[in-house]
Amino acid sequence: MTANDTISIALLLSVASLVCTLISTYGGQTKRKKEEMEAEISRRADLKEEFVKVNFKLDEFCRRLDEAMKRFDKTDQRLEDHERRISDLEKELNHERN
């Protein structure tokens, strides 16, 4: 083996090592990016699911509030009717006394 052969082998090993390093680095970056993308997709899916739950709860709250307001309006109307009837009865009693 000559000195040139030794340099050629060393150079060949260095280039092969550099290529392996580049492939490994590129492959690792690709894998990391893929994992990050999958994690982001999963996070967005979880957020969407939570938004759907919140939206459902808000719809349920609005429905119940609407029902409560209708009941309140009916109760308020009944109270006004009772107050009117009491007032009429008081007037009638006062008229009978006089």
C-alpha positions as CSV (number, residue, x, y, z in Angstrom):
1,M,0.0,0.0,0.0
2,T,1.3,3.4,-1.0
3,A,0.9,6.7,0.7
4,N,-1.6,7.8,-2.1
5,D,-3.7,4.7,-1.4
6,T,-3.8,5.5,2.3
7,I,-4.9,9.1,1.6
8,S,-7.5,7.9,-0.9
9,I,-8.9,5.4,1.7
10,A,-8.9,8.1,4.4
11,L,-10.6,10.5,2.1
12,L,-13.1,7.9,1.0
13,L,-13.9,7.1,4.7
14,S,-14.3,10.8,5.5
15,V,-16.6,11.4,2.6
16,A,-18.6,8.2,3.5
17,S,-18.8,9.4,7.1
18,L,-19.9,12.9,6.0
19,V,-22.6,11.4,3.7
20,C,-23.9,9.2,6.6
21,T,-24.0,12.2,8.9
22,L,-25.9,14.3,6.4
23,I,-28.4,11.4,5.8
24,S,-28.8,10.9,9.5
25,T,-29.3,14.6,10.2
26,Y,-31.8,15.0,7.3
27,G,-33.7,11.9,8.4
28,G,-33.8,13.1,12.0
29,Q,-35.1,16.5,11.0
30,T,-37.7,14.9,8.7
31,K,-38.8,12.6,11.6
32,R,-39.0,15.5,14.0
33,K,-41.0,17.6,11.6
34,K,-43.4,14.7,11.0
35,E,-43.8,14.2,14.8
36,E,-44.3,17.9,15.4
37,M,-46.9,18.0,12.6
38,E,-48.7,15.0,14.0
39,A,-48.7,16.6,17.5
40,E,-50.1,19.8,16.0
41,I,-52.8,18.0,14.2
42,S,-53.7,16.1,17.4
43,R,-53.7,19.4,19.4
44,R,-56.0,21.0,16.8
45,A,-58.3,18.0,16.9
46,D,-58.5,18.2,20.7
47,L,-59.2,22.0,20.5
48,K,-61.9,21.4,18.0
49,E,-63.5,18.7,20.2
50,E,-63.4,21.1,23.2
51,F,-64.9,23.9,21.1
52,V,-67.7,21.6,20.1
53,K,-68.3,20.7,23.8
54,V,-68.3,24.4,24.8
55,N,-70.6,25.3,21.9
56,F,-73.0,22.5,23.0
57,K,-73.0,23.7,26.6
58,L,-73.5,27.3,25.5
59,D,-76.5,26.2,23.3
60,E,-77.9,24.3,26.2
61,F,-77.4,27.3,28.5
62,C,-79.2,29.6,26.0
63,R,-82.1,27.1,25.6
64,R,-82.5,26.9,29.4
65,L,-82.2,30.6,29.8
66,D,-84.9,31.1,27.1
67,E,-87.2,28.6,28.9
68,A,-86.6,30.4,32.2
69,M,-87.4,33.8,30.7
70,K,-90.6,32.4,29.2
71,R,-91.6,31.0,32.7
72,F,-90.7,34.3,34.2
73,D,-92.8,36.2,31.7
74,K,-95.8,33.9,32.5
75,T,-95.3,34.3,36.2
76,D,-94.9,38.1,35.8
77,Q,-98.2,38.2,33.8
78,R,-99.9,36.1,36.5
79,L,-98.6,38.4,39.2
80,E,-100.0,41.4,37.3
81,D,-103.3,39.7,36.9
82,H,-103.5,38.9,40.6
83,E,-102.5,42.4,41.5
84,R,-105.3,43.8,39.2
85,R,-107.8,41.4,40.8
86,I,-106.8,42.3,44.3
87,S,-107.1,46.0,43.4
88,D,-110.6,45.3,41.9
89,L,-111.6,43.4,45.0
90,E,-110.4,46.2,47.3
91,K,-112.3,48.8,45.3
92,E,-115.4,46.6,45.5
93,L,-115.0,46.2,49.3
94,N,-114.5,49.9,49.7
95,H,-117.6,50.6,47.6
96,E,-119.7,48.1,49.6
97,R,-118.6,49.8,52.9
98,N,-119.5,53.2,51.7
